[in-house]
């Protein structure tokens, strides 16, 4: 009986992996078809390069550069840079489950469009637990987005699952799967609050012990409480651990 009880959660986890493998391609195709069937739909290509450094057992820093580029808008394909941003995060871990972070970002947009640059401050709390091979994560984040015209206060909650796609743990050279959904509330003085929803799925590979690559799609419903805009992001990430 003890052996059966031990195997039950592991069996469920393998069932989850099997379902994910069968549906990843299907979901990507459906999202892409839905996206390009709309005249006002916008698609971005957003590559990211990040460097993580563990200072000690409880403190680490992260630096990232992100470029956002139009690939489809106004019913036409193109490749035009919209913005470039640089990000820094400092993270303090109380244990493997509870993490707090603070960050700053500067977004260059005036160089590419007739829009203001942005300075952003971020505070966040992460809680994660792994009852079996699937890890569940909860992230609560607050942001202050400062531009020339105003300051937007944004509140975010994200739920994430991730798991290895080969075996019970992630080894070098093996793939993994990450999916999340995030709700956002943006508040600015003298304007109606804006509500957004995002859905993301990515597949990654642990190329070496210090290098990861991820790619996938993110589908956004922006300002859906007023005038919904739907946006598709094609994501790629290279993450280096020092």
Secondary structure, DSSP 8 states (H G I E B T S, - for coil): -HHHHHHHHHHHHHHHHHHHHHHHHHHHHHHHHHHHT-TT-EEEEEEEEEEEEE-SSSEEEEEEEEEEEEEEETTEEEEEEEEEEEEEEEEEESSSSEEEEEEEEEEE-TTTSSS--EEEEEEEEEEEE-SSS-EEEEEEEEEEEE-SS-EEEEEEEEEEEEEESSSSS--TT-EEEEEEEEEEEEE-TTS--EEEEEEEEEEEEEEETTEEEEEEEEEEEESTTTS-EEEEEEEEEEEEE-
